[in-house]
């Protein structure tokens, strides 16, 4: 039980503290937005830049890890869209959001803090890779799908432009690319000490602030959706996706124990808040997305505890 007590309980206790602060209105109505922007624009980019710049490129471009993690996620995306069509007769935009909600792991706001607590700052590479995949690949797929539907199938150029613009402005991607460029162009050269100190000071706030931000966000959400739909979405996210990741590792993408455990753990994270951002942007599936985030986060207390109990010494 020590991994659960030492890692999972503190992580979820911070989320709970944010939730209670939000319900009690201790931090003001704008606190959630302000804290989210700090984490998104400052703390996480600093952490990602330093993490990638000081890692060998071979570790950052771990092909089997990417294959297992991304492969399982794409399968679950497709399953979510198909189930939305078969079970609920939803249209194409809603199918897109059902698939995204069922597969999108909260790697930035929960995965990185969880890895910091469980494994330490020097073993963040899997969480960094996963965060870039979530922000660039999965959001990119959803945006292209929704833009094509919005333009009735005649908007490839516009959709690609929108995705390229979004990627180029994403601080998580930009900071990771900048760090990778440093590692590629200046291999073996340490970052200047003032830069390291800045990244360490600001980046150290990413974990607790991100977790409090999750709690504040959840305190404003209402459970308002068909429970049957939320049940299969959460089941795909917390059970099927990590199981598929494990299967791909065992059959197609062999990994050493740490990277294998990391891939499964990241796949088992609850639905990430970026799905809600996409839903708000396109004004579809908003209530059901927020409900799935809330329910999957609460249920993940159990599922992540079970996983971590077999991973953390």
Number of C-alpha atoms within 10 A of each C-alpha: 10 11 18 21 12 13 21 21 14 14 22 21 14 20 25 19 16 27 22 17 17 23 15 11 13 11 13 10 12 8 16 22 12 12 18 22 14 19 24 19 15 19 24 28 26 27 28 31 26 24 24 25 26 18 21 15 16 8 13 19 14 15 13 19 27 18 18 27 30 21 16 24 28 18 16 24 26 18 19 25 23 18 18 23 16 10 10 12 12 16 11 15 19 19 23 23 27 29 26 30 33 33 35 28 29 24 30 27 26 27 27 28 26 25 23 18 16 20 17 12 16 11 17 22 23 26 24 25 21 25 24 21 18 23 20 19 15 20 20 20 16 20 21 21 18 21 22 19 15 14 12 9 11 12 15 14 10 14 22 16 13 16 20 14 11 16 18 13 11 17 20 26 22 17 24 25 17 17 22 24 16 22 21 14 9 12 14 13 11 12 16 8 9 9 12 16 13 14 22 18 14 17 22 18 18 27 26 18 22 27 26 27 28 27 26 28 22 26 20 13 13 12 16 14 15 10 13 10 17 23 14 17 29 24 15 24 31 26 16 22 29 25 17 21 28 22 16 19 24 13 9 11 18 17 18 10 10 13 18 21 22 24 26 23 26 26 32 29 27 31 31 29 24 21 28 24 14 20 20 14 11 15 10 15 21 18 17 23 30 27 21 31 29 23 18 25 26 14 14 20 17 12 18 19 18 15 17 19 16 12 16 15 9
